[in-house]
Amino acid sequence: MSTAEPLSPERAEYLWDQQGALLDRCELSAAYHGKRERFLGGMERLLQAVTAIAATSAFADIASKTQSLGRWFALLAAVAAILPLVLGLSERARLHGQLKAQFKSILADMYAVGVEWTEEQLSAFKGRVAKGESGEPASLSALVIHCQNEIAAARRQKVYPLRKSEVFFMHFYSFDGAQIVARGPHESAPLPAQPRPPVTS
């Protein structure tokens, strides 16, 4: 009966680094799509609330007392009713929700495999992650960095602080991620590197 040849220390180190990088990619994608799903869903519910308020009798009574104010309120209600359809908020939130669930499922399978993966398992996970990423819409750089910062902060690693304007508009505009990174990381004490398991024959 044949047995698998033991990995060289260099190959084992390479596989360990690839495994960590793939886990990080999957965790980041799940976090990013979770934030997009919550934001887009929240925007849709807010606009629906504005439309519902505009339809109440109390709102109509206020608007009728001031003609110009009534016109502005009517315009606001019309915009609030149309925007979710024009922007496709529901469909976009659903897509991000599906992507979040997909990456979380891959993460769960990765954790179930254990600490030390085989080359075949690594290749299979790479394929699944690449397939999930192929269905992703264009990403928002500042939001990506914001998610990376949250993950890094939980590990007590260095983060790349965002300006207030970047945090406020990170769901609306794709800032230049290279410029954010070029400003340098926030100095903090990183956790010790996770030790690699010993090579086994």
Beta strands, then each sheet from edge to edge (+ up, - down):
end
